[in-house]
Amino acid sequence: MDTRGYFVDWNGALRSTSDPGEDFVCEVDAVSRYVAVMSPKGMLVHEATLYRTLEDIAKAGIKATFLPGSVSWGKPDEGF
């Protein structure tokens, strides 16, 4: 089953399930549209809804900026 898609991170930005960044890995349940973002050591760090396409995100009324995996999940005012 195809598990590629997008999710909203804890800062309200869009991320790809195939490149979430920070060495995180996404475990995806496509049927329930669930994304579990896991640390390199296997700890759950974030949960989100899976959106298959950017069009699905727009249909849901979500307006967010897409960030590639090279961009940190932290904010500059948090020391990242």
N, CA, C, O and CB atoms as a CASP TS submission, in Angstrom:
PFRMAT TS
TARGET T0000
AUTHOR 0000-0000-0000
METHOD Language model
MODEL 1
PARENT N/A
ATOM      1  N   MET     1       0.842  -1.177   0.000  1.00  0.00           N
ATOM      2  CA  MET     1       0.000   0.000   0.000  1.00  0.00           C
ATOM      3  C   MET     1       0.892   1.247   0.000  1.00  0.00           C
ATOM      4  O   MET     1       1.915   1.273   0.683  1.00  0.00           O
ATOM      5  CB  MET     1      -0.960  -0.006   1.223  1.00  0.00           C
ATOM      6  N   ASP     2       0.519   2.250  -0.741  1.00  0.00           N
ATOM      7  CA  ASP     2       1.270   3.490  -0.843  1.00  0.00           C
ATOM      8  C   ASP     2       1.085   4.310   0.425  1.00  0.00           C
ATOM      9  O   ASP     2      -0.043   4.602   0.823  1.00  0.00           O
ATOM     10  CB  ASP     2       0.831   4.295  -2.080  1.00  0.00           C
ATOM     11  N   THR     3       2.189   4.678   1.056  1.00  0.00           N
ATOM     12  CA  THR     3       2.124   5.449   2.294  1.00  0.00           C
ATOM     13  C   THR     3       2.691   6.856   2.124  1.00  0.00           C
ATOM     14  O   THR     3       2.925   7.555   3.109  1.00  0.00           O
ATOM     15  CB  THR     3       2.871   4.724   3.396  1.00  0.00           C
ATOM     16  N   ARG     4       2.910   7.271   0.879  1.00  0.00           N
ATOM     17  CA  ARG     4       3.415   8.619   0.655  1.00  0.00           C
ATOM     18  C   ARG     4       2.298   9.637   0.830  1.00  0.00           C
ATOM     19  O   ARG     4       1.130   9.364   0.553  1.00  0.00           O
ATOM     20  CB  ARG     4       4.036   8.741  -0.744  1.00  0.00           C
ATOM     21  N   GLY     5       2.684  10.801   1.290  1.00  0.00           N
ATOM     22  CA  GLY     5       1.718  11.861   1.464  1.00  0.00           C
ATOM     23  C   GLY     5       2.303  12.975   2.301  1.00  0.00           C
ATOM     24  O   GLY     5       3.517  13.171   2.347  1.00  0.00           O
ATOM     25  N   TYR     6       1.419  13.701   2.960  1.00  0.00           N
ATOM     26  CA  TYR     6       1.814  14.884   3.721  1.00  0.00           C
ATOM     27  C   TYR     6       1.104  14.895   5.064  1.00  0.00           C
ATOM     28  O   TYR     6       0.074  14.247   5.248  1.00  0.00           O
ATOM     29  CB  TYR     6       1.503  16.173   2.935  1.00  0.00           C
ATOM     30  N   PHE     7       1.676  15.648   6.001  1.00  0.00           N
ATOM     31  CA  PHE     7       1.056  15.840   7.305  1.00  0.00           C
ATOM     32  C   PHE     7       1.452  17.222   7.817  1.00  0.00           C
ATOM     33  O   PHE     7       2.374  17.849   7.295  1.00  0.00           O
ATOM     34  CB  PHE     7       1.482  14.716   8.312  1.00  0.00           C
ATOM     35  N   VAL     8       0.747  17.683   8.838  1.00  0.00           N
ATOM     36  CA  VAL     8       1.037  18.976   9.453  1.00  0.00           C
ATOM     37  C   VAL     8       1.871  18.725  10.705  1.00  0.00           C
ATOM     38  O   VAL     8       1.484  17.937  11.567  1.00  0.00           O
ATOM     39  CB  VAL     8      -0.281  19.760   9.795  1.00  0.00           C
ATOM     40  N   ASP     9       3.029  19.407  10.802  1.00  0.00           N
ATOM     41  CA  ASP     9       3.891  19.217  11.973  1.00  0.00           C
ATOM     42  C   ASP     9       3.411  20.065  13.148  1.00  0.00           C
ATOM     43  O   ASP     9       2.401  20.758  13.029  1.00  0.00           O
ATOM     44  CB  ASP     9       5.348  19.567  11.631  1.00  0.00           C
ATOM     45  N   TRP    10       4.113  20.024  14.273  1.00  0.00           N
ATOM     46  CA  TRP    10       3.663  20.724  15.484  1.00  0.00           C
ATOM     47  C   TRP    10       3.769  22.233  15.391  1.00  0.00           C
ATOM     48  O   TRP    10       3.258  22.934  16.265  1.00  0.00           O
ATOM     49  CB  TRP    10       4.451  20.256  16.661  1.00  0.00           C
ATOM     50  N   ASN    11       4.416  22.753  14.360  1.00  0.00           N
ATOM     51  CA  ASN    11       4.484  24.196  14.138  1.00  0.00           C
ATOM     52  C   ASN    11       3.487  24.662  13.084  1.00  0.00           C
ATOM     53  O   ASN    11       3.458  25.843  12.738  1.00  0.00           O
ATOM     54  CB  ASN    11       5.887  24.593  13.724  1.00  0.00           C
ATOM     55  N   GLY    12       2.673  23.748  12.575  1.00  0.00           N
ATOM     56  CA  GLY    12       1.670  24.106  11.583  1.00  0.00           C
ATOM     57  C   GLY    12       2.178  24.125  10.156  1.00  0.00           C
ATOM     58  O   GLY    12       1.513  24.669   9.275  1.00  0.00           O
ATOM     59  N   ALA    13       3.339  23.546   9.908  1.00  0.00           N
ATOM     60  CA  ALA    13       3.907  23.473   8.559  1.00  0.00           C
ATOM     61  C   ALA    13       3.627  22.092   7.954  1.00  0.00           C
ATOM     62  O   ALA    13       3.420  21.116   8.675  1.00  0.00           O
ATOM     63  CB  ALA    13       5.439  23.757   8.588  1.00  0.00           C
ATOM     64  N   LEU    14       3.624  22.031   6.637  1.00  0.00           N
ATOM     65  CA  LEU    14       3.442  20.748   5.943  1.00  0.00           C
ATOM     66  C   LEU    14       4.775  20.042   5.807  1.00  0.00           C
ATOM     67  O   LEU    14       5.801  20.668   5.542  1.00  0.00           O
ATOM     68  CB  LEU    14       2.802  20.955   4.552  1.00  0.00           C
ATOM     69  N   ARG    15       4.749  18.748   5.988  1.00  0.00           N
ATOM     70  CA  ARG    15       5.929  17.897   5.822  1.00  0.00           C
ATOM     71  C   ARG    15       5.545  16.686   4.980  1.00  0.00           C
ATOM     72  O   ARG    15       4.383  16.283   4.939  1.00  0.00           O
ATOM     73  CB  ARG    15       6.507  17.453   7.205  1.00  0.00           C
ATOM     74  N   SER    16       6.534  16.120   4.315  1.00  0.00           N
ATOM     75  CA  SER    16       6.341  14.904   3.530  1.00  0.00           C
ATOM     76  C   SER    16       6.580  13.686   4.405  1.00  0.00           C
ATOM     77  O   SER    16       7.503  13.677   5.220  1.00  0.00           O
ATOM     78  CB  SER    16       7.279  14.882   2.305  1.00  0.00           C
ATOM     79  N   THR    17       5.763  12.667   4.244  1.00  0.00           N
ATOM     80  CA  THR    17       5.976  11.437   5.015  1.00  0.00           C
ATOM     81  C   THR    17       7.264  10.736   4.592  1.00  0.00           C
ATOM     82  O   THR    17       7.830   9.970   5.372  1.00  0.00           O
ATOM     83  CB  THR    17       4.782  10.488   4.845  1.00  0.00           C
ATOM     84  N   SER    18       7.732  10.983   3.379  1.00  0.00           N
ATOM     85  CA  SER    18       8.955  10.335   2.909  1.00  0.00           C
ATOM     86  C   SER    18      10.217  11.082   3.324  1.00  0.00           C
ATOM     87  O   SER    18      11.313  10.530   3.231  1.00  0.00           O
ATOM     88  CB  SER    18       8.920  10.204   1.410  1.00  0.00           C
ATOM     89  N   ASP    19      10.083  12.342   3.784  1.00  0.00           N
ATOM     90  CA  ASP    19      11.230  13.132   4.219  1.00  0.00           C
ATOM     91  C   ASP    19      10.799  14.109   5.314  1.00  0.00           C
ATOM     92  O   ASP    19      10.743  15.318   5.086  1.00  0.00           O
ATOM     93  CB  ASP    19      11.858  13.893   3.021  1.00  0.00           C
ATOM     94  N   PRO    20      10.490  13.574   6.518  1.00  0.00           N
ATOM     95  CA  PRO    20      10.003  14.462   7.572  1.00  0.00           C
ATOM     96  C   PRO    20      11.080  15.336   8.203  1.00  0.00           C
ATOM     97  O   PRO    20      10.760  16.338   8.844  1.00  0.00           O
ATOM     98  CB  PRO    20       9.354  13.654   8.636  1.00  0.00           C
ATOM     99  N   GLY    21      12.344  14.979   8.035  1.00  0.00           N
ATOM    100  CA  GLY    21      13.436  15.758   8.598  1.00  0.00           C
ATOM    101  C   GLY    21      13.854  15.275   9.978  1.00  0.00           C
ATOM    102  O   GLY    21      13.232  14.386  10.560  1.00  0.00           O
ATOM    103  N   GLU    22      14.939  15.892  10.496  1.00  0.00           N
ATOM    104  CA  GLU    22      15.459  15.614  11.845  1.00  0.00           C
ATOM    105  C   GLU    22      15.790  14.138  12.062  1.00  0.00           C
ATOM    106  O   GLU    22      15.800  13.688  13.208  1.00  0.00           O
ATOM    107  CB  GLU    22      14.449  16.060  12.888  1.00  0.00           C
ATOM    108  N   ASP    23      16.055  13.385  11.031  1.00  0.00           N
ATOM    109  CA  ASP    23      16.269  11.938  11.135  1.00  0.00           C
ATOM    110  C   ASP    23      15.036  11.195  11.637  1.00  0.00           C
ATOM    111  O   ASP    23      15.129  10.034  12.038  1.00  0.00           O
ATOM    112  CB  ASP    23      17.436  11.655  12.056  1.00  0.00           C
ATOM    113  N   PHE    24      13.874  11.862  11.617  1.00  0.00           N
ATOM    114  CA  PHE    24      12.626  11.216  11.997  1.00  0.00           C
ATOM    115  C   PHE    24      12.183  10.281  10.878  1.00  0.00           C
ATOM    116  O   PHE    24      12.582  10.438   9.725  1.00  0.00           O
ATOM    117  CB  PHE    24      11.528  12.267  12.305  1.00  0.00           C
ATOM    118  N   VAL    25      11.356   9.312  11.237  1.00  0.00           N
ATOM    119  CA  VAL    25      10.783   8.358  10.290  1.00  0.00           C
ATOM    120  C   VAL    25       9.280   8.330  10.511  1.00  0.00           C
ATOM    121  O   VAL    25       8.815   8.353  11.651  1.00  0.00           O
ATOM    122  CB  VAL    25      11.408   6.929  10.459  1.00  0.00           C
ATOM    123  N   CYS    26       8.527   8.282   9.433  1.00  0.00           N
ATOM    124  CA  CYS    26       7.070   8.217   9.541  1.00  0.00           C
ATOM    125  C   CYS    26       6.584   6.788   9.388  1.00  0.00           C
ATOM    126  O   CYS    26       6.958   6.083   8.450  1.00  0.00           O
ATOM    127  CB  CYS    26       6.408   9.114   8.490  1.00  0.00           C
ATOM    128  N   GLU    27       5.749   6.377  10.321  1.00  0.00           N
ATOM    129  CA  GLU    27       5.010   5.131  10.196  1.00  0.00           C
ATOM    130  C   GLU    27       3.595   5.537   9.829  1.00  0.00           C
ATOM    131  O   GLU    27       2.967   6.325  10.536  1.00  0.00           O
ATOM    132  CB  GLU    27       5.060   4.259  11.527  1.00  0.00           C
ATOM    133  N   VAL    28       3.094   5.001   8.728  1.00  0.00           N
ATOM    134  CA  VAL    28       1.816   5.456   8.184  1.00  0.00           C
ATOM    135  C   VAL    28       0.819   4.315   8.114  1.00  0.00           C
ATOM    136  O   VAL    28       1.135   3.223   7.642  1.00  0.00           O
ATOM    137  CB  VAL    28       2.009   6.067   6.801  1.00  0.00           C
ATOM    138  N   ASP    29      -0.388   4.581   8.589  1.00  0.00           N
ATOM    139  CA  ASP    29      -1.517   3.680   8.392  1.00  0.00           C
ATOM    140  C   ASP    29      -2.440   4.382   7.397  1.00  0.00           C
ATOM    141  O   ASP    29      -3.205   5.273   7.763  1.00  0.00           O
ATOM    142  CB  ASP    29      -2.263   3.338   9.765  1.00  0.00           C
ATOM    143  N   ALA    30      -2.355   3.969   6.144  1.00  0.00           N
ATOM    144  CA  ALA    30      -3.085   4.649   5.075  1.00  0.00           C
ATOM    145  C   ALA    30      -4.596   4.512   5.215  1.00  0.00           C
ATOM    146  O   ALA    30      -5.334   5.420   4.833  1.00  0.00           O
ATOM    147  CB  ALA    30      -2.652   4.107   3.736  1.00  0.00           C
ATOM    148  N   VAL    31      -5.064   3.398   5.753  1.00  0.00           N
ATOM    149  CA  VAL    31      -6.505   3.175   5.885  1.00  0.00           C
ATOM    150  C   VAL    31      -7.110   4.182   6.872  1.00  0.00           C
ATOM    151  O   VAL    31      -8.150   4.780   6.594  1.00  0.00           O
ATOM    152  CB  VAL    31      -6.791   1.721   6.350  1.00  0.00           C
ATOM    153  N   SER    32      -6.462   4.362   8.012  1.00  0.00           N
ATOM    154  CA  SER    32      -6.982   5.297   9.009  1.00  0.00           C
ATOM    155  C   SER    32      -6.455   6.716   8.829  1.00  0.00           C
ATOM    156  O   SER    32      -6.838   7.626   9.564  1.00  0.00           O
ATOM    157  CB  SER    32      -6.639   4.809  10.390  1.00  0.00           C
ATOM    158  N   ARG    33      -5.570   6.900   7.841  1.00  0.00           N
ATOM    159  CA  ARG    33      -4.955   8.197   7.539  1.00  0.00           C
ATOM    160  C   ARG    33      -4.158   8.729   8.731  1.00  0.00           C
ATOM    161  O   ARG    33      -4.200   9.921   9.037  1.00  0.00           O
ATOM    162  CB  ARG    33      -6.031   9.214   7.134  1.00  0.00           C
ATOM    163  N   TYR    34      -3.436   7.835   9.394  1.00  0.00           N
ATOM    164  CA  TYR    34      -2.668   8.154  10.598  1.00  0.00           C
ATOM    165  C   TYR    34      -1.179   8.183  10.290  1.00  0.00           C
ATOM    166  O   TYR    34      -0.657   7.307   9.601  1.00  0.00           O
ATOM    167  CB  TYR    34      -2.958   7.136  11.713  1.00  0.00           C
ATOM    168  N   VAL    35      -0.502   9.206  10.810  1.00  0.00           N
ATOM    169  CA  VAL    35       0.951   9.317  10.681  1.00  0.00           C
ATOM    170  C   VAL    35       1.550   9.368  12.079  1.00  0.00           C
ATOM    171  O   VAL    35       1.182  10.221  12.886  1.00  0.00           O
ATOM    172  CB  VAL    35       1.358  10.581   9.847  1.00  0.00           C
ATOM    173  N   ALA    36       2.467   8.460  12.363  1.00  0.00           N
ATOM    174  CA  ALA    36       3.239   8.481  13.603  1.00  0.00           C
ATOM    175  C   ALA    36       4.656   8.873  13.221  1.00  0.00           C
ATOM    176  O   ALA    36       5.306   8.180  12.438  1.00  0.00           O
ATOM    177  CB  ALA    36       3.198   7.085  14.355  1.00  0.00           C
ATOM    178  N   VAL    37       5.134   9.971  13.766  1.00  0.00           N
ATOM    179  CA  VAL    37       6.500  10.418  13.494  1.00  0.00           C
ATOM    180  C   VAL    37       7.361   9.897  14.636  1.00  0.00           C
ATOM    181  O   VAL    37       7.115  10.190  15.806  1.00  0.00           O
ATOM    182  CB  VAL    37       6.595  11.999  13.361  1.00  0.00           C
ATOM    183  N   MET    38       8.375   9.120  14.271  1.00  0.00           N
ATOM    184  CA  MET    38       9.211   8.438  15.251  1.00  0.00           C
ATOM    185  C   MET    38      10.638   8.984  15.227  1.00  0.00           C
ATOM    186  O   MET    38      11.171   9.328  14.173  1.00  0.00           O
ATOM    187  CB  MET    38       9.217   6.929  14.988  1.00  0.00           C
ATOM    188  N   SER    39      11.244   9.054  16.419  1.00  0.00           N
ATOM    189  CA  SER    39      12.644   9.463  16.527  1.00  0.00           C
ATOM    190  C   SER    39      13.531   8.323  16.035  1.00  0.00           C
ATOM    191  O   SER    39      13.054   7.202  15.857  1.00  0.00           O
ATOM    192  CB  SER    39      13.004   9.854  17.995  1.00  0.00           C
ATOM    193  N   PRO    40      14.828   8.600  15.813  1.00  0.00           N
ATOM    194  CA  PRO    40      15.729   7.519  15.392  1.00  0.00           C
ATOM    195  C   PRO    40      15.787   6.351  16.389  1.00  0.00           C
ATOM    196  O   PRO    40      16.120   5.229  16.007  1.00  0.00           O
ATOM    197  CB  PRO    40      17.123   8.075  15.190  1.00  0.00           C
ATOM    198  N   LYS    41      15.468   6.608  17.650  1.00  0.00           N
ATOM    199  CA  LYS    41      15.485   5.551  18.668  1.00  0.00           C
ATOM    200  C   LYS    41      14.125   4.886  18.848  1.00  0.00           C
ATOM    201  O   LYS    41      13.959   4.031  19.718  1.00  0.00           O
ATOM    202  CB  LYS    41      15.945   6.119  19.993  1.00  0.00           C
ATOM    203  N   GLY    42      13.146   5.280  18.018  1.00  0.00           N
ATOM    204  CA  GLY    42      11.844   4.625  18.047  1.00  0.00           C
ATOM    205  C   GLY    42      10.804   5.252  18.961  1.00  0.00           C
ATOM    206  O   GLY    42       9.751   4.661  19.195  1.00  0.00           O
ATOM    207  N   MET    43      11.087   6.451  19.484  1.00  0.00           N
ATOM    208  CA  MET    43      10.121   7.115  20.350  1.00  0.00           C
ATOM    209  C   MET    43       9.134   7.926  19.509  1.00  0.00           C
ATOM    210  O   MET    43       9.530   8.630  18.580  1.00  0.00           O
ATOM    211  CB  MET    43      10.842   8.026  21.372  1.00  0.00           C
ATOM    212  N   LEU    44       7.850   7.819  19.843  1.00  0.00           N
ATOM    213  CA  LEU    44       6.827   8.603  19.164  1.00  0.00           C
ATOM    214  C   LEU    44       6.994  10.064  19.557  1.00  0.00           C
ATOM    215  O   LEU    44       6.961  10.403  20.740  1.00  0.00           O
ATOM    216  CB  LEU    44       5.398   8.091  19.515  1.00  0.00           C
ATOM    217  N   VAL    45       7.178  10.951  18.536  1.00  0.00           N
ATOM    218  CA  VAL    45       7.370  12.374  18.827  1.00  0.00           C
ATOM    219  C   VAL    45       6.231  13.244  18.304  1.00  0.00           C
ATOM    220  O   VAL    45       6.101  14.400  18.709  1.00  0.00           O
ATOM    221  CB  VAL    45       8.677  12.846  18.234  1.00  0.00           C
ATOM    222  N   HIS    46       5.406  12.702  17.410  1.00  0.00           N
ATOM    223  CA  HIS    46       4.306  13.499  16.853  1.00  0.00           C
ATOM    224  C   HIS    46       3.309  12.564  16.174  1.00  0.00           C
ATOM    225  O   HIS    46       3.686  11.548  15.592  1.00  0.00           O
ATOM    226  CB  HIS    46       4.839  14.568  15.842  1.00  0.00           C
ATOM    227  N   GLU    47       2.022  12.929  16.261  1.00  0.00           N
ATOM    228  CA  GLU    47       0.967  12.207  15.559  1.00  0.00           C
ATOM    229  C   GLU    47       0.224  13.190  14.672  1.00  0.00           C
ATOM    230  O   GLU    47       0.048  14.354  15.033  1.00  0.00           O
ATOM    231  CB  GLU    47      -0.007  11.508  16.557  1.00  0.00           C
ATOM    232  N   ALA    48      -0.209  12.722  13.512  1.00  0.00           N
ATOM    233  CA  ALA    48      -0.881  13.623  12.574  1.00  0.00           C
ATOM    234  C   ALA    48      -1.798  12.836  11.645  1.00  0.00           C
ATOM    235  O   ALA    48      -1.801  11.605  11.627  1.00  0.00           O
ATOM    236  CB  ALA    48       0.151  14.422  11.753  1.00  0.00           C
ATOM    237  N   THR    49      -2.572  13.592  10.877  1.00  0.00           N
ATOM    238  CA  THR    49      -3.448  13.032   9.850  1.00  0.00           C
ATOM    239  C   THR    49      -2.701  12.986   8.530  1.00  0.00           C
ATOM    240  O   THR    49      -1.989  13.927   8.180  1.00  0.00           O
ATOM    241  CB  THR    49      -4.753  13.860   9.712  1.00  0.00           C
ATOM    242  N   LEU    50      -2.862  11.894   7.799  1.00  0.00           N
ATOM    243  CA  LEU    50      -2.255  11.740   6.480  1.00  0.00           C
ATOM    244  C   LEU    50      -3.127  12.385   5.419  1.00  0.00           C
ATOM    245  O   LEU    50      -4.332  12.140   5.358  1.00  0.00           O
ATOM    246  CB  LEU    50      -2.030  10.258   6.156  1.00  0.00           C
ATOM    247  N   TYR    51      -2.519  13.201   4.595  1.00  0.00           N
ATOM    248  CA  TYR    51      -3.161  13.758   3.405  1.00  0.00           C
ATOM    249  C   TYR    51      -2.376  13.242   2.212  1.00  0.00           C
ATOM    250  O   TYR    51      -1.163  13.435   2.133  1.00  0.00           O
ATOM    251  CB  TYR    51      -3.205  15.344   3.435  1.00  0.00           C
ATOM    252  N   ARG    52      -3.056  12.592   1.292  1.00  0.00           N
ATOM    253  CA  ARG    52      -2.372  11.972   0.155  1.00  0.00           C
ATOM    254  C   ARG    52      -1.766  12.982  -0.816  1.00  0.00           C
ATOM    255  O   ARG    52      -0.685  12.755  -1.360  1.00  0.00           O
ATOM    256  CB  ARG    52      -3.331  11.088  -0.589  1.00  0.00           C
ATOM    257  N   THR    53      -2.458  14.089  -1.029  1.00  0.00           N
ATOM    258  CA  THR    53      -2.000  15.077  -2.016  1.00  0.00           C
ATOM    259  C   THR    53      -2.111  16.491  -1.457  1.00  0.00           C
ATOM    260  O   THR    53      -2.789  16.727  -0.457  1.00  0.00           O
ATOM    261  CB  THR    53      -2.815  14.958  -3.320  1.00  0.00           C
ATOM    262  N   LEU    54      -1.443  17.413  -2.111  1.00  0.00           N
ATOM    263  CA  LEU    54      -1.569  18.819  -1.738  1.00  0.00           C
ATOM    264  C   LEU    54      -2.993  19.306  -1.985  1.00  0.00           C
ATOM    265  O   LEU    54      -3.480  20.194  -1.285  1.00  0.00           O
ATOM    266  CB  LEU    54      -0.563  19.682  -2.523  1.00  0.00           C
ATOM    267  N   GLU    55      -3.653  18.731  -2.973  1.00  0.00           N
ATOM    268  CA  GLU    55      -5.050  19.078  -3.244  1.00  0.00           C
ATOM    269  C   GLU    55      -5.953  18.661  -2.079  1.00  0.00           C
ATOM    270  O   GLU    55      -6.891  19.381  -1.736  1.00  0.00           O
ATOM    271  CB  GLU    55      -5.525  18.409  -4.550  1.00  0.00           C
ATOM    272  N   ASP    56      -5.677  17.515  -1.477  1.00  0.00           N
ATOM    273  CA  ASP    56      -6.455  17.068  -0.316  1.00  0.00           C
ATOM    274  C   ASP    56      -6.299  18.044   0.847  1.00  0.00           C
ATOM    275  O   ASP    56      -7.251  18.294   1.585  1.00  0.00           O
ATOM    276  CB  ASP    56      -6.018  15.654   0.116  1.00  0.00           C
ATOM    277  N   ILE    57      -5.108  18.588   1.006  1.00  0.00           N
ATOM    278  CA  ILE    57      -4.862  19.572   2.072  1.00  0.00           C
ATOM    279  C   ILE    57      -5.667  20.837   1.807  1.00  0.00           C
ATOM    280  O   ILE    57      -6.278  21.391   2.721  1.00  0.00           O
ATOM    281  CB  ILE    57      -3.351  19.909   2.178  1.00  0.00           C
ATOM    282  N   ALA    58      -5.668  21.292   0.567  1.00  0.00           N
ATOM    283  CA  ALA    58      -6.430  22.494   0.206  1.00  0.00           C
ATOM    284  C   ALA    58      -7.926  22.266   0.410  1.00  0.00           C
ATOM    285  O   ALA    58      -8.626  23.150   0.904  1.00  0.00           O
ATOM    286  CB  ALA    58      -6.149  22.895  -1.259  1.00  0.00           C
ATOM    287  N   LYS    59      -8.424  21.074   0.031  1.00  0.00           N
ATOM    288  CA  LYS    59      -9.844  20.753   0.217  1.00  0.00           C
ATOM    289  C   LYS    59     -10.233  20.768   1.697  1.00  0.00           C
ATOM    290  O   LYS    59     -11.370  21.089   2.042  1.00  0.00           O
ATOM    291  CB  LYS    59     -10.161  19.380  -0.391  1.00  0.00           C
ATOM    292  N   ALA    60      -9.279  20.418   2.568  1.00  0.00           N
ATOM    293  CA  ALA    60      -9.537  20.407   4.002  1.00  0.00           C
ATOM    294  C   ALA    60      -9.489  21.811   4.604  1.00  0.00           C
ATOM    295  O   ALA    60      -9.770  22.002   5.787  1.00  0.00           O
ATOM    296  CB  ALA    60      -8.533  19.511   4.702  1.00  0.00           C
ATOM    297  N   GLY    61      -9.127  22.789   3.771  1.00  0.00           N
ATOM    298  CA  GLY    61      -9.074  24.170   4.241  1.00  0.00           C
ATOM    299  C   GLY    61      -7.804  24.524   4.990  1.00  0.00           C
ATOM    300  O   GLY    61      -7.742  25.545   5.676  1.00  0.00           O
ATOM    301  N   ILE    62      -6.798  23.685   4.859  1.00  0.00           N
ATOM    302  CA  ILE    62      -5.530  23.926   5.549  1.00  0.00           C
ATOM    303  C   ILE    62      -4.644  24.803   4.674  1.00  0.00           C
ATOM    304  O   ILE    62      -4.405  24.506   3.503  1.00  0.00           O
ATOM    305  CB  ILE    62      -4.812  22.586   5.892  1.00  0.00           C
ATOM    306  N   LYS    63      -4.170  25.878   5.266  1.00  0.00           N
ATOM    307  CA  LYS    63      -3.250  26.783   4.573  1.00  0.00           C
ATOM    308  C   LYS    63      -1.947  26.767   5.345  1.00  0.00           C
ATOM    309  O   LYS    63      -1.833  27.392   6.400  1.00  0.00           O
ATOM    310  CB  LYS    63      -3.833  28.248   4.457  1.00  0.00           C
ATOM    311  N   ALA    64      -0.967  26.051   4.820  1.00  0.00           N
ATOM    312  CA  ALA    64       0.309  25.909   5.499  1.00  0.00           C
ATOM    313  C   ALA    64       1.425  25.881   4.466  1.00  0.00           C
ATOM    314  O   ALA    64       1.213  25.540   3.302  1.00  0.00           O
ATOM    315  CB  ALA    64       0.333  24.633   6.372  1.00  0.00           C
ATOM    316  N   THR    65       2.598  26.243   4.913  1.00  0.00           N
ATOM    317  CA  THR    65       3.780  26.247   4.056  1.00  0.00           C
ATOM    318  C   THR    65       4.432  24.869   4.078  1.00  0.00           C
ATOM    319  O   THR    65       4.587  24.264   5.139  1.00  0.00           O
ATOM    320  CB  THR    65       4.787  27.334   4.508  1.00  0.00           C
ATOM    321  N   PHE    66       4.814  24.377   2.900  1.00  0.00           N
ATOM    322  CA  PHE    66       5.532  23.105   2.822  1.00  0.00           C
ATOM    323  C   PHE    66       6.990  23.333   3.197  1.00  0.00           C
ATOM    324  O   PHE    66       7.628  24.260   2.699  1.00  0.00           O
ATOM    325  CB  PHE    66       5.420  22.483   1.398  1.00  0.00           C
ATOM    326  N   LEU    67       7.511  22.488   4.074  1.00  0.00           N
ATOM    327  CA  LEU    67       8.916  22.552   4.454  1.00  0.00           C
ATOM    328  C   LEU    67       9.610  21.245   4.094  1.00  0.00           C
ATOM    329  O   LEU    67       9.096  20.171   4.406  1.00  0.00           O
ATOM    330  CB  LEU    67       9.062  22.846   5.961  1.00  0.00           C
ATOM    331  N   PRO    68      10.765  21.316   3.444  1.00  0.00           N
ATOM    332  CA  PRO    68      11.519  20.097   3.153  1.00  0.00           C
ATOM    333  C   PRO    68      12.149  19.550   4.431  1.00  0.00           C
ATOM    334  O   PRO    68      12.227  20.247   5.443  1.00  0.00           O
ATOM    335  CB  PRO    68      12.608  20.369   2.089  1.00  0.00           C
ATOM    336  N   GLY    69      12.589  18.318   4.375  1.00  0.00           N
ATOM    337  CA  GLY    69      13.198  17.685   5.542  1.00  0.00           C
ATOM    338  C   GLY    69      14.453  18.364   6.039  1.00  0.00           C
ATOM    339  O   GLY    69      14.858  18.148   7.181  1.00  0.00           O
ATOM    340  N   SER    70      15.077  19.179   5.209  1.00  0.00           N
ATOM    341  CA  SER    70      16.302  19.881   5.618  1.00  0.00           C
ATOM    342  C   SER    70      16.026  21.013   6.599  1.00  0.00           C
ATOM    343  O   SER    70      16.959  21.544   7.203  1.00  0.00           O
ATOM    344  CB  SER    70      17.017  20.433   4.399  1.00  0.00           C
ATOM    345  N   VAL    71      14.761  21.394   6.769  1.00  0.00           N
ATOM    346  CA  VAL    71      14.397  22.477   7.683  1.00  0.00           C
ATOM    347  C   VAL    71      14.061  21.890   9.046  1.00  0.00           C
ATOM    348  O   VAL    71      13.271  20.952   9.150  1.00  0.00           O
ATOM    349  CB  VAL    71      13.197  23.300   7.129  1.00  0.00           C
ATOM    350  N   SER    72      14.669  22.448  10.094  1.00  0.00           N
ATOM    351  CA  SER    72      14.474  21.981  11.465  1.00  0.00           C
ATOM    352  C   SER    72      13.015  22.102  11.901  1.00  0.00           C
ATOM    353  O   SER    72      12.287  22.978  11.434  1.00  0.00           O
ATOM    354  CB  SER    72      15.368  22.766  12.420  1.00  0.00           C
ATOM    355  N   TRP    73      12.604  21.221  12.792  1.00  0.00           N
ATOM    356  CA  TRP    73      11.257  21.282  13.370  1.00  0.00           C
ATOM    357  C   TRP    73      11.183  22.364  14.430  1.00  0.00           C
ATOM    358  O   TRP    73      10.089  22.832  14.744  1.00  0.00           O
ATOM    359  CB  TRP    73      10.860  19.925  13.972  1.00  0.00           C
ATOM    360  N   GLY    74      12.305  22.773  14.989  1.00  0.00           N
ATOM    361  CA  GLY    74      12.313  23.805  16.016  1.00  0.00           C
ATOM    362  C   GLY    74      12.196  25.195  15.423  1.00  0.00           C
ATOM    363  O   GLY    74      12.368  25.394  14.221  1.00  0.00           O
ATOM    364  N   LYS    75      11.901  26.149  16.286  1.00  0.00           N
ATOM    365  CA  LYS    75      11.788  27.545  15.871  1.00  0.00           C
ATOM    366  C   LYS    75      13.030  28.304  16.340  1.00  0.00           C
ATOM    367  O   LYS    75      13.630  27.942  17.352  1.00  0.00           O
ATOM    368  CB  LYS    75      10.488  28.197  16.442  1.00  0.00           C
ATOM    369  N   PRO    76      13.419  29.349  15.616  1.00  0.00           N
ATOM    370  CA  PRO    76      14.597  30.119  16.027  1.00  0.00           C
ATOM    371  C   PRO    76      14.492  30.649  17.469  1.00  0.00           C
ATOM    372  O   PRO    76      15.499  30.687  18.177  1.00  0.00           O
ATOM    373  CB  PRO    76      14.803  31.286  15.069  1.00  0.00           C
ATOM    374  N   ASP    77      13.310  31.051  17.908  1.00  0.00           N
ATOM    375  CA  ASP    77      13.153  31.580  19.266  1.00  0.00           C
ATOM    376  C   ASP    77      13.211  30.469  20.332  1.00  0.00           C
ATOM    377  O   ASP    77      13.202  30.747  21.532  1.00  0.00           O
ATOM    378  CB  ASP    77      11.823  32.337  19.377  1.00  0.00           C
ATOM    379  N   GLU    78      13.272  29.214  19.875  1.00  0.00           N
ATOM    380  CA  GLU    78      13.419  28.083  20.786  1.00  0.00           C
ATOM    381  C   GLU    78      14.871  27.593  20.827  1.00  0.00           C
ATOM    382  O   GLU    78      15.191  26.613  21.500  1.00  0.00           O
ATOM    383  CB  GLU    78      12.484  26.938  20.366  1.00  0.00           C
ATOM    384  N   GLY    79      15.734  28.290  20.099  1.00  0.00           N
ATOM    385  CA  GLY    79      17.141  27.923  20.083  1.00  0.00           C
ATOM    386  C   GLY    79      17.551  26.980  18.977  1.00  0.00           C
ATOM    387  O   GLY    79      18.653  26.432  19.008  1.00  0.00           O
ATOM    388  N   PHE    80      16.679  26.778  17.992  1.00  0.00           N
ATOM    389  CA  PHE    80      17.005  25.871  16.900  1.00  0.00           C
ATOM    390  C   PHE    80      17.392  26.635  15.659  1.00  0.00           C
ATOM    391  O   PHE    80      17.701  26.029  14.632  1.00  0.00           O
ATOM    392  CB  PHE    80      15.839  24.954  16.601  1.00  0.00           C
TER
END
